[in-house]
Amino acid sequence: MAFTLQPAVGESFVNRRAIVEEMVSTLSDKNLLMGFALVGNRRMGKSSIFQEVCRELTKKKDIIPVYFSSWSLIEKSVEEFCRSLAFLVLERYKQKLSLRYRIKDLVKVPVNKLFDFLRTIDVRIKILEEIEISLSTREGGEDLSLMLEQALSLPENLASETDTRCILFLDEFPSVIELASSNGRMIGEQIIRKIRTIQENYRQTVLCISGSIKKSMELAALSSASPFYRQFIVKNVEAFRKADLKELLETNLRTKLPEEVINTCYQLSGGIPFYIQFIGRCLLKLGRKKITSANTFEIFDELLREEGNLLFTQEFNSFSSRERKVLVTMAKNNLYKLNEIAKYLRQGLNVVGRYLEYLVKKGVITKENRGIYKFIDPVFEKWVKEILVVY
């Protein structure tokens, strides 16, 4: 086993076993069509859960899991979404379809020759037409509604054709809202309604989604006004408990750790798996006899100074100037009450309150009580407080 900053699967996957077992059991039952919605803050391990469930489902006969992350999209366009999803689905079904080449290698083939090749495999014409529509989106000009319908119907029709069950995992689902048409028009909400319409007709495909920002997930799938209301088994993915952190560190380090080291790691990481993995990776370099609470603090300081800028700068700069000012005020002055923040900034309560609510919606802070806010990610807060240089 080893520490990893990528989604943890296989031997690297520790804890969360109960939710993985529940998901595998439910998704393997052909009498059930209910999928899962994972909700949790960033770096909590949602992608690891999805990918571990995919790994377990791959072992089962006639179940084809397909994992797709909206964050993998570069152009953030509907065409790219359809094209990427189609290629992933085809790649996963290539053995069932007797494909002789890797699907992603076929992208290099001219479109007309590609379709000639696809016609040589044992696929019904109806499915072939859907593949053709999905792949030809690279050339643009297709009707967006038809494009989405063909791409999103492809898993179901391939499952029907091959007598399999397709489990479609859409990671970071709320990012779909940010997709735009070729002319730059944002049509994300229409896409989500379209996905819901197509999902209603799934009989051999089950949809699972995840999202990092609770407010966005509510808008996309969980609120009573969303198209997917009550269509998923909702699971909240939260920070590790101290016992979970202890298991992860001691399993990977293959040694027992002093209780003070466990407490220090928990205090510094906030129980967030990504940071625990980073701290563990650095502790591994020290050797078993050198691990103390003091050098754990040193490792965390290294995380902030050497990795913090890479982890947080882009995220911080994505906020508006006023949002950044509010965050800096909170972190560097230990101010968490609306009236105190407003007084420091010499702004009205309504103005500051509005920006605080924007930050809540973006998943950066949370409202604990009336007029009291706190950072969701304690490591990000510490980076703003101690490392970020404000000019």
C-alpha positions in Angstrom: 0.0 0.0 0.0 1.1 3.6 -0.6 0.0 7.1 0.1 -1.5 8.8 -2.9 -2.7 12.3 -3.9 -4.7 10.8 -6.7 -8.1 9.0 -6.1 -7.3 6.0 -3.9 -8.4 2.6 -5.2 -7.5 -1.0 -4.5 -5.0 -1.5 -1.7 -4.6 2.3 -1.3 -8.3 2.6 -0.5 -8.9 2.7 3.3 -12.1 3.3 5.2 -15.4 4.1 3.5 -15.9 0.4 3.1 -19.5 0.5 4.3 -20.6 3.0 1.6 -18.7 1.1 -1.1 -20.3 -2.2 -0.1 -23.7 -0.7 0.0 -23.2 0.9 -3.4 -21.8 -2.3 -5.0 -24.6 -4.4 -3.6 -27.4 -1.9 -4.7 -25.9 -1.2 -8.2 -25.4 -5.0 -8.8 -29.1 -5.7 -8.2 -30.8 -5.8 -11.6 -34.2 -5.3 -9.9 -33.1 -1.8 -8.8 -32.6 1.3 -10.9 -31.9 3.7 -8.1 -28.4 5.3 -8.3 -26.4 7.3 -5.7 -25.6 10.9 -5.2 -22.4 11.6 -3.2 -22.3 15.1 -1.6 -19.3 16.4 0.1 -16.7 19.1 0.1 -13.6 19.0 -2.1 -10.8 16.6 -1.3 -13.1 14.4 0.9 -12.7 11.4 -1.3 -15.8 11.2 -3.5 -13.8 10.4 -6.6 -12.0 7.6 -4.7 -15.4 6.1 -3.7 -16.7 6.2 -7.2 -13.5 4.7 -8.7 -13.3 2.0 -6.0 -17.0 1.1 -6.7 -16.1 0.9 -10.4 -13.2 -1.4 -9.7 -15.4 -3.7 -7.7 -18.2 -3.7 -10.3 -15.7 -4.6 -13.0 -15.2 -7.9 -11.3 -18.9 -8.8 -11.8 -20.2 -10.5 -14.9 -22.2 -8.4 -17.3 -21.9 -5.1 -15.4 -20.1 -2.3 -17.3 -19.1 0.7 -15.1 -18.3 3.9 -16.8 -16.6 6.7 -14.8 -16.7 10.2 -16.2 -15.5 13.4 -14.5 -16.8 16.8 -15.7 -13.6 18.3 -14.5 -11.7 16.4 -17.3 -13.4 18.7 -19.9 -11.1 21.4 -21.3 -13.4 23.3 -23.7 -16.4 23.1 -21.3 -18.7 22.8 -24.3 -21.7 20.5 -24.9 -19.9 19.1 -28.0 -16.9 18.1 -25.9 -19.1 16.6 -23.2 -20.9 14.4 -25.7 -17.8 13.4 -27.6 -15.8 12.5 -24.4 -18.7 10.6 -22.9 -19.2 8.6 -26.1 -15.6 7.7 -26.3 -15.5 6.5 -22.7 -18.6 4.4 -23.1 -17.3 2.8 -26.3 -13.9 2.2 -24.6 -15.6 0.3 -21.8 -17.8 -1.7 -24.2 -15.0 -2.5 -26.7 -14.7 -6.1 -25.7 -18.4 -6.7 -25.8 -18.4 -5.1 -29.3 -15.3 -7.0 -30.5 -13.4 -3.7 -31.2 -9.8 -4.4 -32.3 -8.4 -1.0 -31.4 -8.4 1.3 -28.5 -11.3 3.8 -28.9 -9.1 6.8 -28.1 -6.8 5.8 -30.9 -9.7 5.9 -33.3 -10.0 9.7 -32.8 -7.0 10.1 -35.1 -8.9 8.3 -37.9 -10.8 10.5 -40.4 -14.5 10.5 -39.5 -15.7 8.9 -42.8 -13.2 6.0 -42.4 -14.0 5.7 -38.8 -17.6 5.0 -39.6 -16.6 2.5 -42.2 -14.7 0.7 -39.6 -17.5 0.8 -37.1 -19.8 -0.7 -39.6 -17.6 -3.8 -39.7 -18.3 -4.7 -36.0 -21.4 -6.4 -34.7 -23.4 -3.4 -33.7 -27.0 -2.7 -34.8 -27.6 0.2 -37.1 -29.5 2.2 -34.5 -26.6 2.2 -32.2 -24.2 2.9 -35.0 -26.1 6.0 -35.8 -25.9 7.2 -32.2 -22.1 6.5 -32.2 -21.9 8.5 -35.5 -23.8 11.4 -34.0 -21.7 11.4 -30.8 -18.3 11.2 -32.6 -19.1 13.7 -35.3 -19.8 16.5 -32.8 -16.1 17.4 -33.3 -17.1 19.0 -36.6 -19.9 21.0 -35.1 -23.2 22.1 -36.6 -25.3 19.4 -35.0 -28.5 20.0 -33.1 -27.5 20.2 -29.4 -30.7 18.4 -28.2 -30.2 15.5 -30.6 -26.5 15.4 -29.8 -27.2 15.0 -26.1 -29.9 12.5 -26.6 -27.7 10.3 -28.8 -24.7 10.5 -26.5 -26.7 9.9 -23.3 -28.7 7.1 -24.9 -25.6 5.3 -26.0 -24.9 3.5 -22.7 -28.5 2.3 -22.5 -28.6 1.0 -26.0 -25.2 -0.7 -25.8 -26.4 -2.3 -22.5 -29.5 -3.5 -24.3 -27.6 -4.8 -27.3 -25.1 -6.7 -25.2 -27.5 -7.8 -22.4 -25.4 -6.0 -19.8 -26.1 -3.5 -17.0 -24.3 -0.1 -17.4 -23.5 2.0 -14.3 -22.7 5.5 -15.4 -20.8 7.6 -12.8 -20.9 11.4 -13.5 -18.3 12.9 -11.1 -18.6 16.6 -10.3 -22.1 16.7 -11.8 -22.9 20.3 -11.0 -20.1 21.4 -13.5 -22.5 20.4 -16.2 -24.3 23.6 -15.5 -21.3 25.5 -16.7 -21.3 23.8 -20.2 -21.9 26.2 -23.1 -23.0 25.8 -26.7 -20.6 26.5 -29.6 -21.7 30.2 -29.6 -20.8 30.5 -25.9 -24.4 30.5 -24.6 -24.7 28.8 -21.2 -27.3 26.1 -21.4 -26.3 23.9 -18.4 -29.8 23.9 -16.8 -31.4 22.7 -20.0 -28.7 20.0 -20.2 -29.6 18.7 -16.7 -33.3 18.6 -17.6 -32.4 16.7 -20.8 -30.3 14.2 -18.8 -33.3 13.7 -16.5 -35.6 13.1 -19.4 -33.3 10.5 -20.9 -32.6 8.9 -17.5 -36.4 8.2 -17.1 -36.1 5.8 -20.0 -33.1 3.9 -18.6 -33.9 0.2 -18.0 -30.4 -1.3 -18.1 -28.4 1.8 -17.1 -28.1 3.4 -13.7 -26.9 6.9 -13.2 -24.8 8.0 -10.2 -23.6 11.5 -9.6 -21.4 13.5 -7.2 -20.7 17.1 -6.4 -18.4 19.2 -4.2 -20.6 22.2 -3.6 -23.7 21.5 -1.6 -25.7 24.5 -3.0 -24.9 23.5 -6.6 -25.9 19.9 -5.9 -29.2 21.1 -4.5 -29.8 23.2 -7.6 -28.8 20.4 -9.9 -30.3 17.3 -8.2 -31.3 17.4 -4.6 -33.8 20.3 -4.0 -37.5 19.8 -4.5 -37.3 22.1 -7.5 -34.6 20.1 -9.2 -35.3 17.7 -12.1 -33.6 14.8 -10.2 -35.5 15.3 -6.8 -35.7 11.9 -5.0 -34.1 10.1 -7.9 -31.0 9.1 -5.9 -29.9 7.5 -2.7 -28.0 10.5 -1.2 -24.8 9.9 0.8 -22.9 12.7 2.5 -19.1 12.1 2.3 -17.6 13.8 5.3 -14.1 14.1 6.8 -12.5 11.1 8.4 -13.0 10.5 12.1 -9.8 10.3 14.2 -10.1 6.5 14.2 -10.2 6.5 10.4 -7.1 8.8 10.2 -5.3 6.5 12.6 -6.1 3.4 10.5 -5.0 5.1 7.2 -1.7 6.3 8.6 -0.8 3.2 10.6 -1.8 0.8 7.8 0.3 2.6 5.2 3.2 3.4 7.5 3.1 -0.1 8.9 3.8 1.1 12.4 2.0 2.2 15.5 2.0 6.0 16.0 2.0 7.9 19.3 -1.4 9.3 20.3 0.0 12.8 20.2 1.0 12.3 16.5 -2.5 11.1 15.7 -4.0 14.1 17.5 -1.6 16.5 15.7 -2.4 15.0 12.3 -6.1 15.2 12.9 -5.9 18.8 14.2 -3.8 19.9 11.2 -5.7 18.1 8.4 -9.2 18.6 9.7 -9.7 14.9 8.9 -9.7 15.7 5.1 -8.4 12.6 3.3 -6.3 14.5 0.7 -4.3 16.3 3.4 -3.9 13.1 5.5 -2.4 11.4 2.4 0.0 14.3 2.0 1.1 14.3 5.6 1.4 10.5 5.5 3.6 10.5 2.4 6.0 12.9 4.1 6.0 10.9 7.4 6.9 7.9 5.3 10.2 9.6 4.3 11.2 10.1 7.9 11.3 6.5 8.9 9.4 4.9 11.7 11.7 6.0 14.6 11.7 9.7 13.8 7.9 10.4 13.7 7.0 12.9 16.4 4.4 15.6 16.9 7.1 18.3 16.3 8.2 17.0 12.9 4.5 16.5 11.9 4.1 20.3 12.4 7.2 20.8 10.2 5.7 18.6 7.5 2.4 20.5 7.6 4.3 23.8 7.3 6.0 22.3 4.2 2.6 21.5 2.8 1.5 25.1 3.2 4.6 26.7 1.9 5.6 24.4 -0.9 2.3 22.9 -2.0 -0.2 25.5 -0.8 0.3 27.9 -3.7 -0.2 25.1 -6.2 -3.3 23.9 -4.4 -5.0 27.1 -3.6 -3.8 30.1 -5.7 -6.0 29.3 -8.7 -9.0 28.7 -6.5 -8.5 31.9 -4.5 -8.1 34.0 -7.7 -11.3 32.6 -9.1 -13.2 34.6 -6.5 -14.2 38.2 -7.1 -12.0 41.0 -5.6 -14.6 41.6 -2.8 -15.0 38.0 -2.1 -11.2 37.7 -1.7 -11.2 40.7 0.6 -13.8 39.1 2.8 -11.8 35.8 3.0 -8.6 37.6 3.8 -10.3 39.7 6.5 -11.8 36.6 8.1 -8.6 34.5 8.1 -5.9 37.0 8.9 -8.0 38.7 11.7 -9.9 35.7 13.1 -13.2 37.4 12.4 -16.2 35.1 11.8 -19.2 37.3 12.8 -20.9 39.3 10.1 -21.0 42.5 12.1 -17.3 42.2 13.0 -16.3 41.6 9.3 -18.5 44.5 8.1 -17.0 46.8 10.8 -13.4 45.9 9.8 -14.2 46.4 6.1 -16.2 49.6 6.8 -19.1 48.2 4.7 -22.8 47.8 5.4 -24.1 44.5 6.8 -26.2 43.9 3.7 -23.2 44.3 1.4 -20.9 42.0 3.3 -23.7 39.6 4.0 -24.3 39.3 0.3 -20.7 38.4 -0.4 -20.7 35.9 2.5 -23.7 34.2 0.9 -21.9 34.0 -2.4 -19.0 32.3 -0.7 -21.4 29.9 1.0 -22.9 28.9 -2.4 -19.4 28.4 -3.8 -18.6 25.9 -1.0 -15.8 27.9 0.7 -17.4 28.9 3.9 -20.5 27.7 5.9 -23.0 29.5 8.0 -22.9 28.0 11.4 -25.4 30.2 13.2 -27.1 33.5 12.5 -24.4 35.9 11.5 -21.6 33.5 12.2 -19.5 31.9 9.4 -16.4 29.6 9.2 -14.1 28.2 6.6 -15.0 24.7 5.4 -11.4 23.8 4.7 -9.2 24.6 7.7 -6.0 24.1 5.6 -7.2 26.6 3.0 -7.9 29.0 5.9 -4.5 28.5 7.3 -2.9 29.1 3.9 -4.8 32.4 3.5 -3.9 33.4 7.1 -0.2 32.5 7.1 1.1 32.2 3.5 -0.9 34.3 1.2 0.7 37.7 0.5 -1.8 40.5 0.0 -0.6 43.6 -1.8 
